[in-house]
Each structure stands twice: as structure tokens, then as C-alpha cells.
């Protein structure tokens, strides 16, 4: 193959790989958002205060 054809094939291959990555990202966007929300919930539960489960507003009525 000539240098020009080789360069064209590399450009086409790189663009197809980028398009495949973008399609996977768009296709799995919902799964990524659900995973992020679940991780955020677990971290907030793990690092929350031990007194967060008390309803302080009801105590001082």
C-alpha cells in the first residue's frame, strides 16, 4: 500500500473507533446515571452523621 492509502485507512479506523465509543457512551448513558445516583446515595449514607435519623423539628414543637 502507498503512504496515502495507509494514512487514509488510519484516519478511517480512528474515526470509526471514536464513533463506536460515542455510541457506547450514548447507549449506556442511563446506566451511567443510575450508577452515579446509587454511588452518591451509598456515599451519603456512609459518611452521614449518626444523628441524621432523628427528627429534631418534632422535638422542639
C-alpha positions in Angstrom: 0.0 0.0 0.0 1.1 3.5 -0.6 1.6 6.0 2.2 -1.5 7.9 1.2 -3.7 4.9 1.3 -2.2 3.8 4.6 -2.8 7.3 6.1 -6.4 7.2 4.9 -7.0 3.8 6.4 -5.6 5.0 9.8 -7.9 8.1 9.7 -10.9 5.9 8.9 -10.1 3.4 11.6 -9.6 6.2 14.2 -12.9 7.8 13.2 -14.8 4.5 13.4 -13.3 3.8 16.8 -14.3 7.2 18.1 -17.8 6.8 16.7 -18.1 3.4 18.4 -17.0 4.9 21.7 -19.6 7.7 21.4 -22.3 5.2 20.5 -21.5 3.1 23.6 -21.5 6.2 25.8 -24.8 7.3 24.5 -26.3 3.8 24.7 -25.1 3.4 28.3 -26.0 6.9 29.5 -28.9 5.7 31.5 -26.8 3.0 33.2 -24.1 5.5 34.0 -26.6 7.9 35.5 -28.2 5.2 37.6 -24.8 4.0 38.8 -23.8 7.6 39.7 -27.0 8.1 41.7 -26.6 4.8 43.5 -23.0 5.6 44.3 -23.9 9.1 45.6 -26.6 7.6 47.8 -24.2 5.0 49.3 -21.6 7.6 50.0 -24.0 9.9 51.7 -25.2 7.1 53.9 -21.7 6.0 54.7 -20.4 9.4 55.6 -23.6 10.8 57.2 -23.8 11.8 60.9 -25.1 9.3 63.4 -27.8 11.8 64.5 -29.2 12.4 61.0 -32.1 9.9 61.6 -33.6 11.9 64.4 -36.4 14.4 63.6 -35.2 17.4 65.6 -38.0 19.6 64.3 -40.6 17.4 66.1 -38.7 17.6 69.4 -39.0 21.4 69.7 -42.6 21.9 68.8 
